[in-house]
Amino acid sequence: MTNRSSDILKKPDWCFNRSIYKSAGYSETDLDRPIIGIANAWNELVPGHTNLRQLADHVRKGIHMAGGTVAEFGVIAACDGTAQGHAGMHFILPSRDLIASDIEVMVEAHRLDGIVLLGSCDKIVPAMLMAAARLRIPAIFLPGGPMLGGVESDGRKSDLTTMSEGLGMLKSGRIDEATYGNLEESCGPTCGSCAFYGTANTMCCMAEAMGMSLPGAALVPGVYNDRLRLGEATGQVIVDLVARNVTADNIITFEALENAIRVLMATGGSTNAVLHLTAVAAELGISGAQMMDAYDRLSASTPQVAKVNPASKYDMEDFHKAGGIPRVMQAVATLLHGDCLTVSGGTVTENLEGYRYKFPPNPEVIGSMDRPFGEQKGLAILRGNLAPATAVTKPAAIDPAMHVFSGVARVFDSEEAAEEAILAGRIEEGHVVVIRYEGPKGGPGMREMFKAMKYLYGMGLAKKTALITDGRFSGTNNGCFVGHISPEAADGGPLAAVRDGDRITIDIPAGKLELHASDTEIAERLEKWSRPAPKFTRGYLGIYAHLASSAADGAVLRVPEEAC
């Protein structure tokens, strides 16, 4: 097979290009080998990425050992946690599509032969998978690994989200300032993606489940030496993938995405995975409707066989030691497409048959289909007169007593307004907090209602209230919540018609999200509605708000039909 890079490096016609590479320090021998990119999201701002420089050195070692030439470049990576609760959160989801395009530009402009994708956090991981699917070249994803848990708090090891829960406890007098101050020093003791099963770790697990990472790669903690050995192995594997011309679209198929959905449901992963897997699928021409149908269909027949924080006291290190994604996939093997190809060169079935576990099983973390933690859906798709194009919730993180909840609407047109009301004590038992104009266009950027849910938890209202939104949630949220409501309010969806005092019912078993108003009443209200002015008209957010599609379609960027 002729390498892609050879197309622009052959003598004598392409000697100009060769001279550019040599100006960067490459040798004659380097240019005769396949040129492997490393898209490295290392920076000094995101704890999930601060170890990627060291990890990249081991990937480089593996590439050199296997006979490849390394071409490393940087990729932006913003931290969801740092961006929570202020204007910076508008940029987080939009950064996903920017990163995917950034990688696409670098790979295509330099005709790289293959790509190793190094990242760990919420939007960076799906962005990298989107880029791989779009480019359709040999690619492999390697996460930096999760963080270790912190000091015990409220009956479990603490993590970075403990600070938001703790603020609610502090405000309500459940803890004192000294205890709260100590948490700041001890809840995030190491580098790595956050120690709970939020979006970051969920998406790393999804990458492994769909075959884009080596078996076991998702959950080895960032401070373990096994993470460095995975780096070296990943570097060797990408050279082999290039030699055999195994491209990302050979691996990311609809069947592989279904495997990922099965694992998502079996582990009770983040609701954001619905948004991101749909976006990855869109790169392959798979529609949002087809993906939503798959979530609905597969969730109904996938028992929850793993239970980790926020659904239990066990964190990501515990999940890894219990066997991680390989043991989960073994537990639900009869539900998987075992013949799907993976980056290891083996099929799903072959990988599971040959996998060697380093720790004994822990049935309190990973169970079996015979003895699942629950028959309820890990995630659920809801429809109804408030969500004609679907909404998403997470039954695995909701107390079963709250799976059907009916209450009185308290309506807020921004995340900040809702948070202020919660901390001021204006939300009471029986309220349904409605946060709208926070969707892909309206936000813009579909911010996470992370703090709002954590404040309700801290105020002791998590099992007495509900929250619905056209925005998103963090994977660590619990309580009764529904997000991704589509169409969003800014697009004239029914959520824009809700008023204070309306009654709303969430019925997860029935898959319903309903406003207690007639179709005529809703239509009359929407006739009087006017679209709010865009919050941003300049810069990247102005572009994103104009081009972002519905959450039901993955919130991917699309050229408006009138421009075609």
Secondary structure by P-SEA (a helix, b strand, c coil): cccccccccccccaaaaaaaaaaacccccccccbbbbbbcccccccccccaaaaaaaaaaaaaaaabbbbbbbbbbbbbcccccccccccaaaaaaaaaaaaaaaaaaaacccbbbbbbbcaaaaaaaaaaaaaacccbbbbbcbbbbbcccccccccccaaaaaaaaaaaaccccaaaaaaaaacccccccccccccaaaaaaaaaaaaccccccccccccccaaaaaaaaaaaaaaaaaaaacccccccccaaaaaaaaaaaaacccccaaaaaaaaaaaaacccaaaaaaaaaaaaacccccccccccccccaaaaaaaccaaaaaaaccccccccccccccccaaaaaaaccccccccccccccccccccccccbbbbbccccccbbbbbccccccccccccccccccccaaaaaaaaaacccccccbbbbcccccccccccccaaaaaaaaaaacccccbbbbcccccccccccccccccccccccccccccccccbbbbbbcccbbbbbcccaaaaaaaaaacccccccccccaaaaaaacccccccccccccccccc
